[in-house]
Amino acid sequence: MEGDLFSLVNLKDMEIIDANTGTKLGFIKDLKINCDEHRIMSIILPSQTSKMSLFSKNEDIEVPWKDIKKIGVDVILIDGGKLSDKV
C-alpha cells in the first residue's frame, strides 16, 4: 500500500501526458479537493494557448481524477480525449 502513495509535491513535479496522442500537457498547476470526502476531484493544468493579455482570462484545463489512467515514476498518463478542443 505504501508504494501507491504520492505526496502533493511529487505529483506537481510529474509531467502530464495524454495517453491517446502522446502530447505533453505540462505540469499540475493546482488540485481540486473534496474536503468532505478527503479526495482529489481533479487536477488543473495551465492553458496551452499563448494568448494572454492584461484583460483576458487565462483558461486553465481541468482534468477529472477519473481520467487519470496511470501514475508512473515521473509522468502521469491521462485520457485526454475530451481535451482536444481545449489544447
C-alpha positions in Angstrom: 0.0 0.0 0.0 2.9 2.4 0.8 4.0 2.2 -2.9 0.7 3.7 -4.1 1.0 6.9 -2.0 2.3 10.1 -3.5 2.9 13.5 -1.9 1.4 16.6 -3.4 4.9 17.9 -4.1 5.8 14.7 -6.0 2.5 14.9 -8.0 3.2 18.5 -9.0 6.7 17.6 -10.3 5.3 14.9 -12.7 4.7 15.8 -16.3 1.2 15.2 -17.6 0.9 13.3 -20.9 -2.2 12.5 -23.0 -2.0 8.7 -23.3 -4.1 8.8 -26.6 -1.8 11.2 -28.5 1.5 11.3 -26.5 1.1 15.1 -26.2 2.9 16.7 -23.3 0.4 18.9 -21.5 2.7 20.3 -18.8 2.8 20.0 -15.1 0.0 20.2 -12.4 -0.8 23.8 -11.6 -3.4 23.1 -8.9 -5.7 20.4 -7.5 -9.4 20.5 -6.7 -10.0 18.6 -3.4 -13.3 17.5 -1.9 -12.6 18.2 1.8 -15.7 16.3 3.0 -14.7 13.1 1.2 -10.9 13.7 1.6 -10.1 13.0 -2.1 -8.8 14.7 -5.2 -11.6 15.6 -7.6 -9.5 16.9 -10.5 -6.1 18.3 -11.5 -5.7 21.8 -13.0 -3.2 22.3 -15.9 -2.1 25.6 -17.2 -3.7 26.8 -20.5 -1.9 25.6 -23.6 -2.7 28.7 -25.6 -0.2 31.5 -25.7 -2.9 34.2 -25.9 -2.7 36.2 -22.7 -3.4 39.8 -22.2 -3.9 42.1 -19.2 -7.7 41.9 -19.5 -8.3 38.4 -20.8 -8.8 35.4 -18.5 -6.3 32.6 -19.0 -8.3 29.4 -19.4 -6.8 26.6 -17.3 -7.5 23.0 -18.2 -9.4 20.9 -15.6 -8.9 17.1 -15.8 -11.2 15.0 -13.7 -9.4 12.5 -11.5 -11.3 9.6 -13.2 -9.5 10.5 -16.5 -6.1 9.7 -14.9 -5.1 6.3 -16.3 -1.6 5.7 -14.7 0.7 7.5 -12.3 4.3 6.4 -13.0 7.6 7.3 -11.5 7.9 10.7 -13.2 4.8 11.1 -15.5 1.0 11.0 -15.2 -0.9 9.5 -18.1 -4.4 10.8 -18.7 -7.2 10.1 -21.1 -7.2 13.4 -22.9 -10.0 12.6 -25.4 -12.2 15.3 -24.0 -9.4 17.9 -24.0 -8.9 18.1 -27.8 -10.9 21.3 -28.1 -9.0 23.0 -25.2 -5.5 22.1 -26.1 
